[in-house]
Amino acid sequence: MSEFTSYSVDNDRTFRRALDKAAGEMSDLRIPFRLIAFDFYKSQGAIFGLKGPGQYPDLSTKPFTAWWEKGALRRRYSGGYKEYKKAKYGFAYPILRARGALEEAASKMGGRGNITQIQAARLTMGVDDAVVPYAKFHQSDGSRGLLPQRKFLFIGPEAPRFATSEQTGRLERWMGILDSFTRQRLEAIGNVSSRGGTV
């Protein structure tokens, strides 16, 4: 199994501190990790359900038209890539959906090409590039020629560039999940009170 990209929560200090605190008190974080994974995939679905371009460059704007002009299909579809996509798939939007392979891998836990590993002290989520090889191209910040970037995995500060409101609030929700789990566990063993003070 190969992973095309890796996100580390180390880039977000607040989230890292919350995770370290929880891990220091708890030896098994699979319950909150599972809740975080459910939240992640639920909010991923919003990208693949867009009825228009959302935050992405539209299919009829210059990045796409410049790329389209370089290809052979432009002779058959004078209306550009948007017309081609409608003819081939029956719809133009969502932008990131065609046959559904990327959507299944990136938004459905257990879907074909999906990577979800929930361990006691580690959570890994991603897309297997052996199943969806073009996923890494969408996600990469590297040189790409004319086709515009269309990221589909958002965790931290980059989220507002493309993401919907459901994705931009992820870190706060995940910190809340970890905090709630840690507090409940500590209350259960008598280390904190429900008001947050030490017992």
N, C-alpha and C positions, 0 to 999 in steps of 0.2 A: 504494500500500500504506500503510495507516495502522496505527500501533501504539497500543494502549490504555494501556500503562503502560511505564515505563522504570525499570529498576533500575540503580543505579550502584554499583560496588564501592568508590567513594570513601568510603562510609559506614563501611567496615571498614578501619581504618588499617593493621592488620597485613597484610591481604590486599593492600591497595594498595601497601604497601612491597615485598612479595614480587613483585608484578606489575611495579612500576617497576624493581626490581633485574634481573628477568629481561629486561624490555624494553630496559634499558640495555646488556645484554651481547649480546642476540640481536636481530636485525632481523626475524625471522619466527617468530611464536609459534603458527602454525596447527596444528602437531602437538599441543602441550599443550591448545590451545583445543578441538580436536576431542575429545580425551580428556575434558576438562571437560564438553563438551556431551553426550557419551555418558553420563557419570555423572549429569548433571542429568536427562536424560530417563528414564534407568533408575529413578532415585529418584522421579521424578514419577509413575511408574506405580503406586507404592504407594498413593497417595491414591485413585486410581481403582479400586483392587482391594480396598478395605476391605469387610469382611463385616458391619460394624456402623457406628455413628456415628463411631468413632475419637475425635478431639478436637473434632469439630464438635457443635453442639447437635443432639440427636436430633430426628427428624421429629415425635415426639409430645410435645415439650416446649413450654413457653409461647411462645417466639418464633414457632414455626410455627403453633401453635393460634390465637394472636391474629391472625396474618396470615390464616390460613385462614378464620376467622370473618367476615372482611371480604369474602370472595369469594362468587360465585354458586354455585360447584361444591359448597359445603358441604351444599346441600340434597340432592344426589345421593349423596354419600359421607359418611355420618354418622360414620365412623371417622376422619375427618380426612385430612390430606395423605398420610399413610403408606398408607392404604387406597386413596386415589386413585392414587398412584404405582404401587402393586402392580397395580391394575386396568389402568392405561394402559400401563405398560412391562413388567409381569411380574415386577418386583422392587422392593424399597424401598431396598436398599443395593447399591452404594455411594451415599452421599448425593449426590455431585456428578455421578453418571452418569444420563442419561436416554436420549437418542438417540445419544450418543457424540461429538457435535461438539466439545465442550469438551475431552474426553479426547484426541481425535485431535490437536487443535491444541496442547494443552499438554503432551503426553507422547510424541509421535511426531515425531522429526525428519523433515521432508519431508512430514508429514501435511497434510491440507487445513486451512488457516488457521494453520499453524505458521510462525513466523518464526525462522530460524536463519541468521545471517550470520557466517561465520568468515573473518576477514581477518588480515593479518600482525600487526597490533597492536591488534585490536579483535574482541570476540566479542559478538554481539547475539542474544538469545533472547527469544521472547515469542509473543503470540497476536495475529493480525490481527483488529481489531474490525470490519472490514468483513465478515468471514466468521462470526465468533462475537460478535455485538454485545453480548450479555449478560455476556460475560467481564469487562468493566470494572466492571460492577455488583458482581460477586462480589469483585473485588479492591479496590474503592474503600473508603477510610476515611471517605468523606463521608456525608451524611445519607441514610438508606435507608428510613425508615418502619418497618414492623414486621418485614419479612423479615430474618432474621439474616445477618450477614456470614459468608461461607464462602470464604476466600482459598484459592487453589490454587498460587500461586507464592511460594516462600519462599527467601530468601537469607541474611539476617542474623539479628539479635536477635529478630525477630518469629516466627521459625520454631517455637519451642516451643509457641506458643499453639494452633496447629492441626496442625502437621506431625508426621509419624511420625519415628522415630529415623533413618531413611534420609535424611531431608531436613535434620535438625538438624546433622549432621556434615559438611555440604557444604563449608563454607569450609576446614575442616582438610584434607579430601581434596584440594581444589583447590590449596591452598598446597603440599601434598606433590607434586602433579603438576608444578607450576611449578618447585619446588625440584629435583626429580629431573631434569627436562628441562634446566634451567640447569646443574646440576652435570655432567651427561653431556656437554653441549656444551662446557663449559669444559675438562673433562678431555680431550676430543678435540682441542682446540686448544692444550693444554698450560698452561692458566692455573691449574688446581687439581689436587691429587692426589685419589685416591679417599678419603682420610681427611679431606678438607676443607681442607687447608693449601695455601698458595700455593706453586707450583712455581718 
